[in-house]
Amino acid sequence: MSYLRAVFTILWKDVLLELHTREVISSMLFFSILVVVVFNFAFDLRGEELLRYAPGVLWIAFIFAGVLGLNRSFLLEKEEGGIIGLMLSPVERSAIYSGKVLSNLVFMIIMEVITGVVFFFLYDFLPLYRNLPSLVFILFLGTLGFSVIGTLFSGITVNTKAREILLPLLLFPILVPVIIAAVSATGIVMRGEGLEEASKWLKLLVAFDILFFSLSIAVFEYVLEE
């Protein structure tokens, strides 16, 4: 089996499983929309305050909801013995990791699209539709970085008893550069500026994505063996 075929086979398997169970996306959506709604009613943000804090609210919803999805990434394979089948399959171990990254990325994007629509209506950001392509590009880079490192740590913690607690403890310190860059770049775009003004943050996101994807590919084989 070719590398790309193995990657997309794993992606398709996860998509079909999610269509059957609807556990990952529904839990992420519930949490992310709840966060957005609670912040909207808890803080009466207007004008400059809204532009200052809205990017943080949006990414808080995405990151914490995404952790719920990551906890389920390898859990079903472990519970049903599927992880053994993946390890015995005649494919490179890195293909398993890449397929899981893509499936987590797809689930995150679906959650972000729906949550983003609710966010823009509640916080009256509808006039920003002109900057929507720039915002989508930033969200994609940030979400890719989250999925790249999150998938690796999900594989590391799946065999631990306290994985729900251990995963965020390991993940968040590593994600600090991604969170800072994503929130800063999102804020720049929400203020009506272009990608040029956010170029240094975009370079940081791209560098993080490439660096940690390469490192994760190299070490994932040892993660599975543990």
N, C-alpha and C positions, 0 to 999 in steps of 0.2 A: 504494500500500500504506500502510495506517495505521501510525502510530508504534508502537503496542502490538503490532500484528501482526508488524511487522518485528523487534521485540525478541524476541518469543517464537519466531519462525521461526529466528533465530540461536541461541537457547537450544536449541530442538529439534534443530537441525543438530548442535550440539556434543554433545548427549546421545546421539543416534544414532551419531555417530562414536565416542564413548567406549564404547558398547555393542559396537561392532564391534572396536575395538582393545584396549580395557581397559588402556590405558597409563597414564593419569593417576591414576585412583583406586588402581590396584594399586601403583604406585610410592609414592604418598603413604601408603597404608596400611602398606606394608612398613616405611617409614622411621619413621612415627609409633609403631607398635607396638614396633619395635626400641628406640626411645628410651625408651619407658615401661618395657619389660622390663629394659633395661640399668640404668636408674636404680633400679629396684626391687631388683636384686641387688647393685648397687654400693654403695648406702647403706641401712643398716638404720635406717630412719626409724620412730620410734614416738612416740606421744603428741603433745606440743606441737611437736616437730620436724617431724612428719608434716604437721600443719596449717599449719606455716609454709612448708614447701618444696613441698608437693604442687601448689598452684596454678601455681608456676613450672615444675615438671616438665611439667604438662599443657599449658601454653601454649608451652613450648619445642617439644614434639612437634608441636603444631598449626602453629606459625609456620614451622618449618623444613621440615616436610612440605609445607606450602602453597606454599612457594617452588618446590618441584619441579613442582607443578601449574601455577604461573604461567609457568614457563619453556616449557611446552608450549602455552600459551593461544593464541598467534598463530603458533607455529612451523609447524604443518601448513599454515596458510593461506599462509605465506611460501614453503614448500617446493613446494607444488603450484600456486602462482600464484593461490590463492583470494582473497588480499588484494586483488588487482586487481579481481576480480569483485565483492567487497564494495564497493569504492570506486566502481565503475561502476553499481552497483545504484541504483534510484531511491528511496532512503531517506535520511533524515538520518544524518549521520555519528555523531551522538550515540546513535542507536538501535543502531548496531553496538557502541558502548561499553557501553550498558546491557545488551544481550544477552550480551556477554562477561562482564560483572559477575555476571549471574544464573547463567550456567553455572559460573563459578568458585565462586560461593557454593554452588550445589547440590553440586558435587564436594567442597567443603570440609565441608559438613554431613554428607554420607555418610561421609567419612573420620572426622569427629569423633564421630559416633554409635558406630561400631564401635570406635574407639580408646577412647572414653569407657567403654564396657562393660568392655573389658580393664582399663583403669585402675582402675575402681571395684572390680573383683574382686581385683586384685593388691594394691591399697592399702587394702583393707577399708573402703571408704567406702559400703557398701551401706545403712547406717542413714540416709544423707543423702537417701533417696528422697523424704522429705517436702519437702525444699527443692529438688527437681528442677526444678519450673517456674521458680523464680528463677534457678537455674543455667543453664537452657536459654536464658532471656532474655538473660543476660549473655554467654553464648557466641555468641548470634546477633548482638548488637551489635558484639562484638569481631571476629567473623568477617566481618561486613558491612564494617567499616572496613578490614580487611585486603584484602578483595576489591576494594573501591572504589579504593584507592590502588595496590594490586598490579597490577590490570588495566591501569591507565594506564602504569605503569613497564614492564610487560611489552610493551606496544605500542611504547614508546620504545626498548627495548633489543633488540627482535627482529631488527633489521637490523645489529646489531653482532656482530663475530666472538667477542668474549668475553662474550656475554650471560649465561652461567651465573654468571660472577663479577660482572659489572656490575650485574645486577638486585638482588642482596641488598645491594650497596654503596650503591645509590641508595635502596632501599626501607627498610632498617632504621632509618636516622636519622629518616625521616619517621614511621615507625611507633612511635617511642618513646612518645608519649602514649597510643596505643591499647594497647600492651603493658603499660605501667604501670597504666593504669586497669582493664584486663581482669584482670590478675593480682590487683590489690588487691581488686576487687569479688568475684572468684571466691573469694579467701581469706576474705572476710567471710561469704559464704554457706556455705562449707565449715565455718566455725566455728559454724554454727547460727543466725546472725543473719539478719535480713530485708533486703529491698531498701531499706528506709528508711535503714539504716546505710550502705549503699553508694550513696546517692543522688548524692553529689558526683562519684563515679566514673562513674555512669551518665550524668549530665549531660555529662561530658566526652566520653564515647563517642558520645552522640547528636550533640553539637555537631561533633565530628570527622567523623562520617559525613555529616552534611548539608553541611558546609563543603567537604569534599574531593570529594563527589559533584558539587556545583555547579561547582566549579573544573574538575574533570575533564571534565564535559560541555562546558564552554566551550572547552577547549583541545584536545580529542581530535581535532578536525578537522585541526589543524595537525600532530598526531602522525602521523596516517595519511599526510599529504602528504610527510612526511620519509621 
